[in-house]
Amino acid sequence: MNNIIQLHDKKFVKYISAQEIDEAITAVANQLNKDYTEEPPLILVTLNGAIVFAADLLKQLQFSSVLSCIKLSSYQGTQSTENMKTLIGLNEDVKGKRVLIIEDIVDTGKTYQTLVDLLNEKGAKEIRIATLTMKPDAYKLDLPVHYIGINIPDKFVVGRGLDYDGLGRNFNDIYQLYTD
C-alpha cells in the first residue's frame, strides 16, 4: 500500500489505517444498537462523503429504519467556507420522528447546525449525529456530537469517503495533507 498519495496538486500521507477505522465503526454501531432498540430512527446520510461510512455502519446495525440522503456543501478545495449550499434537499417527512444524521466529518459544525435547524423546522422529535471523524479543535458549536468514530486534529484529510475536490473518497485508509 502507498503511504503517500497524490490528488490533484497535493500530496497526502497515510494517517489512519483501515483496521483502526473498521474498529471505530464497529464501536459506533454497537452504541447505536444499544440506543435504538426501542424506537429506530430515520437515518439521514449526508452526501457524498458519508456514503462510505454509512454503508459500513448500516451493515452492522441490528434494527430496521428508513434511510434517506441529503446533500449540502460548504467546502471549496481544502477550506470550509461560510457559504452553505443545499444541493439535494430533504425528501422525508420527519415530523415527530427520531432522526440520526450520518456524517463523514464534523469540523466547524456548519453543516450539522444547518441540518439541525432544518430538522427542527420540519418537526423532528429528536436529532442525533454519528460521524466517522471529528475535529474537536475546529468545532465551534454547543450542539452535542453523539457518536464519534475517531477524533482527529484540525488538518485536512481524505479517504474513506472524505475527498479533495472530488478525489480520494475511495481509499480505505485515511490520509492527512502532507507538508514537507
JODA-V430122 format. One line per field, one symbol per residue. phi: phi as a letter, one per 30 degrees, with the letter a starting at -180 (. if undefined). psi: psi as a letter, one per 40 degrees, with the letter a starting at -180 (. if undefined). Layout:
# JODA-V430122
phi->???
psi->???
This chain:
# JODA-V430122
phi->.ddbbcbhcbcbcebbdedddeddddddeddddddcddbdddcccddceddddddddedcdcbdadcbbbbbbbcbiccdcddccccbddccdceicdbcdcbdaccdjededdddddddddiddbbbbbbdbbcedcdcccddcdbbdbdbddbdbbjhjdbbhjcjddddccccedbd
psi->ihehihhbeiiiihdhiddddddddddddddddddfddgiihhhhhiddedddddddddehfiiihhiiihiheihbehhiehhhhdhiheiheheihhhhhidihcdeddddddddddddefhdihiihidiigddeheiehihdhhdhhiigihiiifdiihfeiedehdihiihhh.
